Amino acid sequence: MVRVVCVDATNSMALVVDKIYFAFPVNELKTAAYVSNFNRESAHFGCFQMKRFQVLEGSFEQLRWF
């Protein structure tokens, strides 16, 4: 889990610029993430490219892949 802030909400009705979200990586490349308002992956409301966000807290590199 990583805390992120949205910097690009272009063509998205789900994202709000400057709003803080929780992001959960989709794959090992860390180019996309499930995004949630809550610290729970199962509560995500969409999958978005990470270039839409700036990481505030945490790091995908710290996460373990199973």
N, C-alpha and C positions, 0 to 999 in steps of 0.2 A: 504494500500500500504506500502510495505517495500522495502528499497534499500538493495540489496544483491550483493555479489561478488561470482562468480563461483569458487569452489575449486576442483571440480571433473567433468570433461567432458567426462569420460569414456563412450564409445559406443554411443556418441551423436555427430552428425555433426552440430547441432544447437548451442551448447554451446561452449564458449571459456574460458579457465581457466584464472583467474585474471580479467575478464571483469565484469563491474558493470551492473546490470540489475534491473528492478523493478519487484517485486513479489506480487501477489494477491492471498490470501488463497483460497483453493478449498473447504475445509470443516472445521468444528469446531475443529477437531483434530490437525490441522495445520501441517500435515505431508507432504502435497503437495501444490503446488502453480502454478498458471498460470504465466508464465514468459514473460516479454516484454522488448523491448529496449526503450520504451516510457512510460510515466506516464499515461497510459490508458489501462485498463483491456481488452477492446475490440480489442486492437492491439497485443495481446499475440501471441507468435509463438509456444507455447507448454505448456504442463503440466509436471512438474518434481517434484521428491521428494526433500524435503527441505534439506536432508542430503548432497546434492550436493552443497549447498551454505552456506556462512557465512553471517549473518545479519550485515549490516553496520549502518543502520539508520532506526529508527522506530521499532515497535514491533507488532506482531500479537495479543498480548494481549490487545492492545489499540483499536483494531478494533471492531466494533459492528456487531453482527449477527442479521439478520432480519428473 
